[in-house]
Amino acid sequence: MLDYIVVGLGLAGISFCEVLEKEGKAFTVITDESQRASQVAGGLYNPVILKRFTMAWKAKQQLEGAKPFYQNLEKKLGVKLDFELPVLRKFASIEEQNLWFEAADRPDLDYFLSTKIIPNNNPAIDAPHGFGEVKYTGRIDTGTLVRSYKRYLEEKGKLLSESMDFDSLSIAEDHVAYKSIAAKNIVFACGYGLKQNPYFGYLPLNGTKGELLIIHAPNYKEDNVIKSSVFTIPMEDDTYLVGATYKWKDKTNEPTEASKNELLEKLKSFLKCDFEVVDHVAGIRPTVIDRRPLVGKHPKHQNLYVLNGFGSRGVLIGPYASRQLFDYIEKNTDLDPEMDVVRFTKKYYSG
């Protein structure tokens, strides 16, 4: 009898597995890699919503927990994951500079927003009004994280690589059984795949398609994350991530020419050097109607749980929500009410 079955191995699944290991719980993971949001994510951890100059939900609290979380993973997996990078917000006008200074005076934002305007010294960027700097930001290499963690679980004999067959899942009062595996609890951390889940399909998981380009730009020579109409995020060997799009109708993982053209048009509005597109990837972010995660217990089955709905901020939300869920299950603590799925219980019974 295991303690847990975890379904899904993106940022949510990995974060929860880490809590389980730390607490000495026995578990196995089922994954089929059908959901690619974590693998193709930009991985940026940035506590500020730069379109509106506002704080993201509980971002400072989440950042404080995320930094040691990824440092421990680096040691455990023997890979580099956390790349600390300032985010520079390109100003489009003097008015935007003034809005930035107003935001930097707010008690929640003054810790993160520098009050010094950074002049543009990069001839490859058109930025006559300079930049504002967001501090304590960076990028988690989510692709390396998912691949390395999968290998780690394989070596430990804790990974079952297959699509979840719900006909093979049986639920008893004190445990669940999946084929030959029995466990006290099962946690569904399967991203947008939750839409096909017969137990949690009632939850309003919308899914938002995001597409990224990877460009090779030897003359860009930029070490910071630049945020204009799109992000550019430096990687290795003069390559940069460019993104991202937000599409609500298309629910496939296939890149589209329309989104590629949209990204290129926005990129060329400020990038003035030659570049080559070397890759184009897509994935479905698990987004929720009220922009809060989906965490908690099934309305009827006491040993079925969900950990989902992180949207584009899974790097920060994952460790925070996973610890909350574990303590809720094992220590009977309260979940943060803003992410507790009890807020949608009426949908379960009305559906």
QUINORHU-V698527 format. One record per residue. N is the residue number from 1. RES is the residue in three letters. BURIAL is I if it has 9 or more other ideal C-beta (glycine too) atoms within 8 Angstrom, else O. Layout:
n: [N	N]
res: [RES	RES]
burial: [BURIAL	BURIAL]
This chain:
n: [1	2	3	4	5	6	7	8	9	10	11	12	13	14	15	16	17	18	19	20	21	22	23	24	25	26	27	28	29	30	31	32	33	34	35	36	37	38	39	40	41	42	43	44	45	46	47	48	49	50	51	52	53	54	55	56	57	58	59	60	61	62	63	64	65	66	67	68	69	70	71	72	73	74	75	76	77	78	79	80	81	82	83	84	85	86	87	88	89	90	91	92	93	94	95	96	97	98	99	100	101	102	103	104	105	106	107	108	109	110	111	112	113	114	115	116	117	118	119	120	121	122	123	124	125	126	127	128	129	130	131	132	133	134	135	136	137	138	139	140	141	142	143	144	145	146	147	148	149	150	151	152	153	154	155	156	157	158	159	160	161	162	163	164	165	166	167	168	169	170	171	172	173	174	175	176	177	178	179	180	181	182	183	184	185	186	187	188	189	190	191	192	193	194	195	196	197	198	199	200	201	202	203	204	205	206	207	208	209	210	211	212	213	214	215	216	217	218	219	220	221	222	223	224	225	226	227	228	229	230	231	232	233	234	235	236	237	238	239	240	241	242	243	244	245	246	247	248	249	250	251	252	253	254	255	256	257	258	259	260	261	262	263	264	265	266	267	268	269	270	271	272	273	274	275	276	277	278	279	280	281	282	283	284	285	286	287	288	289	290	291	292	293	294	295	296	297	298	299	300	301	302	303	304	305	306	307	308	309	310	311	312	313	314	315	316	317	318	319	320	321	322	323	324	325	326	327	328	329	330	331	332	333	334	335	336	337	338	339	340	341	342	343	344	345	346	347	348	349	350	351]
res: [MET	LEU	ASP	TYR	ILE	VAL	VAL	GLY	LEU	GLY	LEU	ALA	GLY	ILE	SER	PHE	CYS	GLU	VAL	LEU	GLU	LYS	GLU	GLY	LYS	ALA	PHE	THR	VAL	ILE	THR	ASP	GLU	SER	GLN	ARG	ALA	SER	GLN	VAL	ALA	GLY	GLY	LEU	TYR	ASN	PRO	VAL	ILE	LEU	LYS	ARG	PHE	THR	MET	ALA	TRP	LYS	ALA	LYS	GLN	GLN	LEU	GLU	GLY	ALA	LYS	PRO	PHE	TYR	GLN	ASN	LEU	GLU	LYS	LYS	LEU	GLY	VAL	LYS	LEU	ASP	PHE	GLU	LEU	PRO	VAL	LEU	ARG	LYS	PHE	ALA	SER	ILE	GLU	GLU	GLN	ASN	LEU	TRP	PHE	GLU	ALA	ALA	ASP	ARG	PRO	ASP	LEU	ASP	TYR	PHE	LEU	SER	THR	LYS	ILE	ILE	PRO	ASN	ASN	ASN	PRO	ALA	ILE	ASP	ALA	PRO	HIS	GLY	PHE	GLY	GLU	VAL	LYS	TYR	THR	GLY	ARG	ILE	ASP	THR	GLY	THR	LEU	VAL	ARG	SER	TYR	LYS	ARG	TYR	LEU	GLU	GLU	LYS	GLY	LYS	LEU	LEU	SER	GLU	SER	MET	ASP	PHE	ASP	SER	LEU	SER	ILE	ALA	GLU	ASP	HIS	VAL	ALA	TYR	LYS	SER	ILE	ALA	ALA	LYS	ASN	ILE	VAL	PHE	ALA	CYS	GLY	TYR	GLY	LEU	LYS	GLN	ASN	PRO	TYR	PHE	GLY	TYR	LEU	PRO	LEU	ASN	GLY	THR	LYS	GLY	GLU	LEU	LEU	ILE	ILE	HIS	ALA	PRO	ASN	TYR	LYS	GLU	ASP	ASN	VAL	ILE	LYS	SER	SER	VAL	PHE	THR	ILE	PRO	MET	GLU	ASP	ASP	THR	TYR	LEU	VAL	GLY	ALA	THR	TYR	LYS	TRP	LYS	ASP	LYS	THR	ASN	GLU	PRO	THR	GLU	ALA	SER	LYS	ASN	GLU	LEU	LEU	GLU	LYS	LEU	LYS	SER	PHE	LEU	LYS	CYS	ASP	PHE	GLU	VAL	VAL	ASP	HIS	VAL	ALA	GLY	ILE	ARG	PRO	THR	VAL	ILE	ASP	ARG	ARG	PRO	LEU	VAL	GLY	LYS	HIS	PRO	LYS	HIS	GLN	ASN	LEU	TYR	VAL	LEU	ASN	GLY	PHE	GLY	SER	ARG	GLY	VAL	LEU	ILE	GLY	PRO	TYR	ALA	SER	ARG	GLN	LEU	PHE	ASP	TYR	ILE	GLU	LYS	ASN	THR	ASP	LEU	ASP	PRO	GLU	MET	ASP	VAL	VAL	ARG	PHE	THR	LYS	LYS	TYR	TYR	SER	GLY]
burial: [O	I	I	I	I	I	I	I	I	I	I	I	I	I	I	I	I	I	I	I	O	O	O	O	O	O	I	I	I	I	I	O	O	O	I	I	I	I	I	I	I	I	I	I	I	I	I	I	O	I	O	O	I	O	I	I	O	O	I	I	O	I	I	O	I	I	I	O	I	I	I	I	I	I	O	O	I	O	I	O	I	I	I	O	I	I	I	I	I	I	I	O	O	O	O	I	I	O	I	I	I	I	I	I	O	O	O	O	I	I	O	I	I	I	O	O	O	I	O	I	O	I	O	I	I	O	I	O	I	I	I	I	I	I	I	O	I	I	I	I	I	I	O	I	I	I	O	I	I	I	O	I	I	I	O	O	O	O	I	O	O	O	O	I	O	O	O	O	I	O	O	O	O	O	I	I	I	I	O	O	I	O	I	I	I	I	I	I	I	I	I	I	I	I	O	O	I	O	O	I	I	O	I	O	I	O	I	I	I	I	I	I	I	I	I	I	I	O	O	I	O	I	O	I	I	I	I	I	O	I	I	I	I	I	O	O	O	O	I	I	I	I	I	I	I	O	I	O	O	O	O	O	O	O	O	I	O	O	I	I	O	I	I	I	O	I	I	O	I	I	I	O	I	O	I	O	I	O	O	I	I	I	I	I	I	I	I	I	O	O	O	I	I	I	I	I	I	I	O	O	O	O	I	I	I	I	I	I	I	I	I	I	I	I	I	I	I	I	I	I	I	I	I	I	I	I	I	I	I	O	O	O	O	O	I	I	O	O	I	I	I	O	O	I	I	O	I	I	O	O	O]
